[in-house]
Amino acid sequence: MSIMQKLGCAFAVSVIAIASASTPPAPAQAQDITVVVNGQQVGFDQPPVERSGRVFVPLRGVFERLGASVVYDNGVINATGDGRTISLKIGSNVAIVDGAQEMIDVAPFLVGDRTLVPLRFVSQALGANVDWDNTSSTVTITMSGGPQPTSTPSYAVRITNLQPAPNSVVSAKRPAVSGSFSSAVDPNSVRISLDGRDVSSTTYVSATGFLFSPPYDLEANTHTVHVTGKDVNGNLFDRSWSFTSGTSGVQNYITNVSPTNGATVGGSFTVTGTTLANSLVHIAAVGTANMGGYFTVSTGSYNADVTADSNGNFSLAVTINVVSGGDIGVRLTSVEPTANAAATVTMHYHG
């Protein structure tokens, strides 16, 4: 499967707790949050709780009001409703929805004798519409057949096909990091950080996904990727996940690239180079032209993958619309299949 095939809220409400001596200090309560389900305001015996900028509410207060049955067993929450099944686990960012693995921003957790779950994620997984009114601090949840909210739900975009997978361990110190957007986004709005460090400028982003590799070696510990932006309708999304990396010294590279940087090419040319054997090389090209000396416009784009041979050699013909005097930016990303070690090179050509 190619890298591009792998590619593809600010408000979430999570878990209730079962007390133990090891239970962490209770998070701060979220003040004046109102939850309305199918037109009726919901009251909770455990007030909403805020953690990491997310709001959490009691487990059964969410599922049962959405018509779902719930079974809780040893930290695992299984719910069935409206022909859908959901499985969550205390402390895990991985959820199973209708048999498919999905990532949630903040894991369910325990507070006192209550279990709190992610409200937005749970509601949407059960087929409900979720809307957040920042002015009144109100969450409105509407199941199919009920009155629909008047605005488009914010944070509706999910990120799938995550690489490295959530909570996984990869050996590369510079792994390929990628994901696919569940619906089209505005690429110019997307911002990506790794461990709080903005890497947007070195990330390839399209309307359907993103791909980058750290420009520095990662330490052998847990790392967090944070992705924010807007969909094509202007609705915000805010997603994050973590993985462990940096356990291997395998380093990828891209050398002997031809045409050389700064060369003049036409609308069709062949890119060749050398990388680690059997690596998957993704090539993204964008043509630009300067209009009247005042602003730059895109004249075309190209994306494709090619696998390097056993000697690490790769070659791919690029066809792109380019005007005389225009420029072509080409980004090459090579991913070694065993350690997931990545390397990136950017070339600039003249049309």
Secondary structure, 3 states (H helix, E strand, C coil): CCHHHHHCCCCCCCCCCCCCCCCCCCCCECCCCEEEECCEEECCCCCCEEECCEEEEEHHHHHHHHCCEEEEECCEEEEEECCEEEEEECCCCEEEECCEEEECCCCCEEECCEEEEEHHHHHHHCCCEEEEECCCCEEEEECCCCCCCCCCCCCCCCEEEEECCCCCECCCCCECEEEEECCCECHHHCEEEECCEECHHHCEECCCEEEECCCCCCCCEEEEEEEEEEECCCCEEEEEEEEEECCCCCCCCEEEEECCCCCECCCEEEEEEEECCCCEEEEEEEEEEEECCCEEEEEEEEEEEEECCCCCEEEEEEECCCCCCCEEEEEEEEECCCCCEEEEEEEEEEC
